[in-house]
């Protein structure tokens, strides 16, 4: 599949999402991150609804998830070409910050977006 080979070339965790929010493809880095952080790959990979996961987020950092979902919708529905948001994604052993970005893809009549998450923690100063 051409999409899968394109995604595998990306070093950051990446997924292709359609307008309904359904994830249609993810790369190996995405799967490794999910498994390494205790997520069920079936709930965050192909067939899962990315927007639904963001919309249902609870807890201290849930505002970031809702903001990211709104940015993703803006790209999917043509209001923006790109969107990016820096957000915390701390683990029990380290403080981590990620840059989530969304870019519009063209696939005929189907609106698609490329979602990527890049760990930007190294050497950055946080408040």
C-alpha positions as a printed Julia matrix, in Angstrom:
127×3 Matrix{Float64}:
   0.0    0.0    0.0
   1.47   3.35  -1.03
   0.19   5.19   2.05
   1.82   2.73   4.4
   5.23   3.08   2.71
   4.97   6.89   2.87
   4.2    6.77   6.59
   7.01   4.34   7.36
   9.54   6.87   6.06
   8.53   9.4    8.73
  10.58   9.3   11.95
   7.81  10.67  14.17
   4.61   8.9   15.17
   2.24   9.47  12.25
  -1.29   8.55  11.18
  -3.65   9.32   8.32
  -7.12  10.34   9.48
 -10.26  10.74   7.37
 -13.01  13.34   7.88
 -15.06  11.11  10.19
 -12.05  10.94  12.49
 -11.3    7.32  11.62
  -7.63   6.39  11.49
  -6.94   4.71   8.14
  -3.19   4.09   8.52
  -0.42   4.44  11.12
   3.33   3.92  10.96
   5.61   1.64  12.95
   6.71   4.52  15.22
   3.04   5.14  16.14
   2.54   1.47  17.06
   5.78   1.32  19.08
   4.82   4.43  21.06
   1.35   3.05  21.79
   2.68  -0.31  22.96
   5.52   1.28  24.96
   3.06   3.51  26.81
   0.49   0.87  27.7
  -2.12   1.72  25.08
  -4.12  -0.97  23.36
  -2.97  -0.64  19.72
  -6.47  -1.57  18.56
  -7.87   1.5   20.28
  -5.36   3.92  18.75
  -4.63   2.44  15.31
  -6.51   1.66  12.08
 -10.26   1.72  12.59
 -10.15   3.74  15.82
 -11.73   7.19  15.86
  -9.02   9.76  16.64
 -11.5   12.6   17.1
 -13.63  10.49  19.44
 -10.62   9.68  21.62
  -9.72  13.39  21.84
 -13.33  14.42  22.53
 -13.68  11.88  25.37
 -10.36  12.75  27.04
 -10.6   13.36  30.76
  -8.19  14.67  33.33
  -5.79  17.51  33.81
  -4.54  17.65  30.21
  -7.88  17.04  28.46
  -8.06  20.64  27.21
  -5.07  19.94  24.97
  -6.87  16.94  23.46
  -9.98  18.99  22.72
  -7.9   21.8   21.21
  -6.06  19.3   19.02
  -9.36  17.77  17.87
 -10.64  21.21  16.89
  -7.44  21.89  14.94
  -7.71  18.54  13.19
 -11.31  19.3   12.23
 -10.23  22.71  10.89
  -7.76  21.0    8.56
 -10.07  18.17   7.55
 -12.87  20.59   6.62
 -10.66  23.06   4.77
 -10.71  25.96   7.23
  -6.93  25.64   7.71
  -4.14  24.02   5.69
  -2.04  23.18   8.76
  -2.38  23.12  12.54
   0.16  22.54  15.32
  -0.02  22.36  19.1
   2.68  21.74  21.71
   1.37  19.68  24.62
   2.59  17.74  27.68
   2.63  13.94  27.56
   4.46  13.02  30.74
   5.23   9.45  31.68
   5.78   8.08  35.2
   9.54   8.37  34.63
  10.0   11.58  32.63
   8.53  14.94  31.7
   7.83  14.94  27.98
   6.52  17.56  25.57
   5.3   16.83  22.07
   4.5   18.89  19.02
   1.36  17.58  17.38
   0.9   18.72  13.8
  -1.78  18.23  11.18
  -1.46  18.72   7.44
  -4.08  18.34   4.77
  -3.71  15.5    2.25
  -5.53  15.12  -1.02
  -7.08  11.79  -1.98
  -9.75  12.61  -4.53
 -13.02  13.57  -2.89
 -12.11  12.22   0.55
 -10.68  14.79   2.98
  -7.65  13.3    4.7
  -5.11  14.65   7.16
  -1.65  13.58   8.18
  -1.3   13.71  11.97
   2.21  13.56  13.43
   3.47  13.73  17.0
   7.12  14.62  17.61
   8.86  14.48  20.98
  10.36  17.96  21.44
  11.46  17.51  25.06
  15.22  17.36  24.56
  17.01  20.51  25.65
  13.91  22.68  25.86
  13.12  24.87  28.85
   9.67  24.45  30.34
   7.82  26.55  32.88
